[in-house]
Amino acid sequence: MKHYLLLSSLMALSASAQAPKEVLFSLGSSDQLEYTEFTYNAFSKVLTRTYIEYSESLLCVDTHTYDDKQQLTSILTEQDLTGGLDFEKLQPACRVDYQYDDRGNRIGRDNFNRRNGQLEHSAHIAYNYDEDNRLVSEEQFWAFDPEAPFFRIVYTYNEEGQRVSAEEFQQDWFEKDVYKFSGRLEYYYDDEGRLDQTAYFYVTGRDAETGEDYVELMNTEQYYYSAAGDVSKHEVLSASGKVTNRETYYYDEDVPVEDVAYPATPEYVIGQLQYAKHKVTREEIFGTNLNTGELTYSHSMVYNYEPNTVGIDRVQADNGNLTVDYNAESRSLRLEGNADGASVRIVSASGQTLLSTATATGEHSISTGELTPGTYIAIVHKPGQGTVAQKFMVR
């Protein structure tokens, strides 16, 4: 897969008055060799991702599953393992499961890979946080050895709460309780607090007499910003300072990034960096020519958008017989139509379920008087009739 722009993380459940007006529907390469398409759920979160690379005859479909708090719990990847592009031949290739704590922090990840025709547990990652919900360390385990991690990463932060380093430690092959420093990633920021540069250092050996590590710079990454505040260019440089890869980005500066929903998961870098201000339209990719060693234009990625027809301002049941409206004066939800037997959940802007109830026959009004001022989502489901999701604001 190619590198995609790190855009502003846009949570559809944020306390904004409006749902995103557009969603990133697809990414297509100028050489027509690569295509990615997304669908979204009622909360503007990515539901499926279809990836096709024609030159390699690679077809993958990722299906995302969420819990009641709209926390991502699983991504199942299906692939045409025959090396073709046939959707009828998709088979499970791998799966990633996630676990969370009461604060919404992702505390665990389990990897499953295909072996002997079925998915088998291959690895587990445990994440640890401080009192400020900052990730301070992670430990990676092989499934066959859940007690001793084979790899550790320790994160540190500056006074502004920005990550400044990630130090890596590898388990010794012969002494499982010994972990040796193996590398370090450092983060640097500009005067406006934006990520400016990263530098990766790697242990290439140790002095036999002193036991000190030989630590060498392997590569750096540099970020550049436009006058409008968008990431305009990203470069990867070798230890000698030579640019080996470059991505340049183009934007529609008439559309703020808040008006667009991008796929945002731990697996996709689209939607992860908080410094883009506007809607991205195109990305140009450059790489090192293996024959000449020079930086050469490779291809462009075109970003295609569609209106957010599944936004959470209102999602109507398929048959249109059930609606939900909020009365600000009485501070109550009113269900219209055949609502007998429907279940109702009220979800906060952070994704927490605050109320869950089944409506009795004829009782189609639900009080919200106990809710504090803020933005909420009412989710009404009736078996056989579909689901209605309505955003409302308590003042």
ABEGO torsion letter per residue (X at the ends): XBBBBBBBBBBAABBBABBBABBBABBBBAAGABBBBBBBBAAGBBABBBBBBAAAGBBBBBBBBBBAAGBBABBBBBBBAAGBABAAABBBABBBBBBBBAAGBBABBBBBBBBGGBBBBABBBBBBBBAAGBBABBBBBBAABAABBABBBBBBBBAAGBBABBBBBBBBAABAABBBBABBBBBBBBAAGBBABBBBBBBAEBBAAAGBBBBBBABBBBBBBBAAGBBABBBBBBAAGBBABBBBBBBBAABBAAABBBBBBAABABGABAABABBBABBBBBBBBAAAGBBBBABBBBBBBBBBAABAABBBBAAGABBBBBBAAAGBBBBBEBABGBBBBBBBAAGBBABBBBBBBGBABBBAAABBBEBBBBBBBBBGAEBBBBBBBBX
